[in-house]
Amino acid sequence: MPCRFDRELLFPLPNLAARRTILGIHTREWTPAPQPATLDRLASACVGYCGADLKALCVEAALAALRRRYPQIYGSEDKLQVGRRADGHAAHCCQRLLAAFLPC
């Protein structure tokens, strides 16, 4: 019979240590890197988030930091070259986004 599921796979949500590791992976290229205490607080606040949710949170935080630091990007038709340094805005944006970001 087509479309029948013969197996059911269970992937549990990551625990606190795993969430902290996942956040570390997705923020390791940020300049400056978030403080370990910041990542610990975020991991504690993200109960119920899967790895994809944590990645999406980090991506949205980086985009919010980019918009905050370089608002002219969204008002220009020209290609602009920007630096990689976000001056800690991404970690701050990550904490702000938690209020509005709901896991899948």
Secondary structure, DSSP 4 states (H G I P E B T S, - for coil): -TT--------PPP-HHHHHHHHHHHHTT-BSPPPHHHHHHHHHHTTT--HHHHHHHHHHHHHHHHHHH-GGGGG-SS-----SB-TTHHHHHHHHHTTT----
